Amino acid sequence: MAAFFILRKGLSMDKVELLAPAGNYETMIGAFNAGADAVYLGGQGFGARAFADNFTDEEVIKAIRYAHLIGKKIYLTVNTLLKEKEIPAFIDFFAQFAYAGLDGAIIQDLGIFRIIRETFPWVELHVSTQMTITGNAGASLLMELGASRVVPARELSLDEIRQIHDNCKFPDGHSIEIEAFIHGAMCYCYSGACLFSSMVGERSGNRGRCAQPCRLPYRTSKNTECYALSLKDMCMFDRIPELIEAGIDSFKIEGRMKKPEYAAGVTSIYRKLIDNYYEQKSSAKLFEPGKIRIKATSEDKRILASLYLRSETGEGYYFKHNGADMVTLDSPAYNGSDDAVLGDIRNKYLTGEKKLPVFLKCKLMAGKEAELSLCLEKCAEIDENLSITAIGEIVQTAQKRPMSATDIEKQLSKFGNTHFELVDKKIEIDTDNIFIPNKALNELRRNAVCLLEDEICKFRGYSNEYQKKESKSDKSGSLTPKKNEGFLISVLTKAQLEEAVRYSEESENVNAIYIDSRIVLLNDELHLSPKCRNYISLPYITRDENFIDCRKEIKSLLDIAESKDYDGVLVRNLEQLSIIKEYKFKKEIITDYGLYIWNHEALSSYCEILKDLSFAGFNLPLELNHHEAEDLLSCLCEEKTISIDADQKISVGTMIYGRVPMMLTANCIKNTLKGCTGDRGKAINYENDKLIDRTGRILPVTCDCFHCYNIIWNSVPVSLFKKIHKLKSIASKYYVSYRLDFTTEKPEEVRDVLYAYNGLFFAAESDKNKYEKILSANDYTTGHFERSAD
């Protein structure tokens, strides 16, 4: 069977694509039969739904072939983060699907993005919502790297999506494709930024194993227990025209872990609504955006409500930033399902693969090669007649019993396990005295089927001709770390900054202080430490909304960094990287741990993005254990693996103390449970709140009213004071700096932590117990230092 590669790149989509989930092969068939244009599915590894049935390798290849024959597409989810030692296994895993003609890959990890782009450049690169793209700046950045499609953060409004469509265009004028969710479950946290399940439940969402702690009950000190983090399911059946006219190219249905009846039933309803829109559009004498109205019928709504939806549904974030009415405060439970509805869906759509109608003509002449022609007749799946001719063995003159026309028809009519249905046949025989072995006839039929499949794939725009492009990696080198064992101190408040500066002026062991941007914006004159480097920490989330111009804000912070005594900025998202590139920032750029560098290919991507700028360092992800971190650092420092200038020196930080930001959320705990403060968009200090879980643990919440998002912190800080010898061993080999993050701490707590860690790392061993006693006075966790994020 020939391998096929996609030729159609950058073509505009005439109609919105309906993209359905498929947790297994049966679900895929049902979704296609119900009207899906494409499905997204996962293989046996590297996908964000590790607990779905998922497809075997053979099933993925079979699915790709079948989809292409009936004019559909297959997108493979490889939307998890890749550890350094997993790279060879990933390449082997992905290669078989790439060579089978996979249409696109849905990607979170910039390392995976780079591997596919450089090794399998014919596969379309689709940016997963797990990459947390929150605006046209980030989308443009990924488009420049080679992405053909972006799945923006679900938190974006329709206006923000329209901005991506209008501002992210290829040289030919076509916009980057936008894939957006229209139906299904909603995460409370910005996708890709959630560490809640990983830190509390030891199951990482970034590895496809989320335990959904957001669906559990919580309370504040004055509230009764409720489901404050459980969002209503999205259901956009009454908004189809607005979504299409905003520039969305692909409507995505959530639910790879749900039953086949769910995928087929939901797909069928949205198929009808989408077709209704285009019928009205084509029949209008003069089409005007905003004039078409499509509403789901009461029967449509009844069917959808019977297909594993939560008891309450909403319209997500498309038309509002947040609100208590978006949350299932009383219960996150599902409605369940209706057996009659499920049975009806199964009878309509879960009926097996479609068969394409073919006409067969066979010519058998004694002494000549056998000829078998197959002609695909026009049908719903293809609007042209396509035909091929297969050549077989030389037909013999019968020595004993000649073959009858009935014998020949019997062998040639065996299309049962193919994608074709024989509707008519014609057998031409020049004499009644011929013979050809049944084995030869079977082989002739199989070859003809393969040739016709190949012809159909070519007709649809696929080809088995592939010209490998030259790699953009123009140099390969190893990381030269800065020799700077010491502390990196991150602060969230001015009082914490003052303690950090005081400590740095008394100590030789501080390499840098990361100063939250809010401190910088609210204080014209800050006393910075003259004895270490000072960086402005940019916000966790960057969006351009109607109440704030974040692009302007980031540029003003870059102005401050360049005009005052700052050494650079700590960058926290891809929007900011894009703005920094556009600004041509002259000072140092450090990436935070939320810009995930789990493997050397990811670091190479950041080196590529920041080429010609001063990329000065990165912080190790919070979910790598020390073995995995050493695998990465060893590869970076000892092997010629990354695209980097030979003399470029990069600092590396690893958190040894601090609360982990488990969730970054557009919804607001304070607004949901107490009401909005009315300070949205105002440059004021952070407000604090808290959640209490079922065990009584208190989760601090930082409310950033200026940008209108929350940070939900872990109940206790990571504290690695029991791991000093291992940390020093890593630092001595790779010159890693020790990072201490202060979030909710009071000034005296900052002072105590700095004093104790300084003693443990740099004072006499005999005083170890004194310092450990200070740090063990409060509860703590060692995070992922010794346990893998799986």
Secondary structure, 3 states (H helix, E strand, C coil): CCCCEECCCCCCCCCCEEEEEECCHHHHHHHHHCCCCEEEECCCCCCCCCCCCCCCHHHHHHHHHHHHHCCCEEEEEECCCCCHHHHHHHHHHHHHHHHCCCCEEEECCHHHHHHHHHHCCCCEEEECHHHCCCCHHHHHHHHHHCCCEECCCCCCCHHHHHHHHHHCECCCCCECEEEEEEEECCCCCCCCCCCHHHHHHCCCHHHCCCCCHHHCCEECCCCCCECCCCECEEECCCCHHHHHHCCCCEEEECCCCCCHHHHHHHHHHHHHHHHHHHHHHHHCCCCCCCCCCCCCCHHHHHHHHCECCECCEECCCCCCCCCHHHECCCCCCECCECHHHHHHHHHHHCCCCCCEEEEEEEEECECCEEEEEEEECCECCECCCEEEEEEEEEEEECCCCCCCHHHHHHHHCCCCCCCEEEEEEEEEECCCCEECCHHHHHHHHHHHHHHHHHHHHHHCCEECCCCCCCCCCCCCECCEECCCCCEEEEECCHHHHHHHHHHHHHCCCEEEEEEEHHHHHHCCCCCCCCCCEEEEECCCCCCEECCEEHHHHHHHHHHHHHHCCCCEEEECCHHHHHHHHHHCCCCEEEECCCCCCCCHHHHHHHHHHCCCCEEEEEECCCCCCHHHHHHHHHHHHHCCCECCCCCCEEEEEEEEEECCEEEEECCCHHHHHCCCCCCCCCCCCCEEEEEECCCCCEEEEEEECCCCEEEEECCCCEECHHHHHHHHHHHHHHCEEEEEECCCCCHHHHHHHHHHHHHHHHCCHHHHHHHHHHHCCCCCECCCCCCCCC
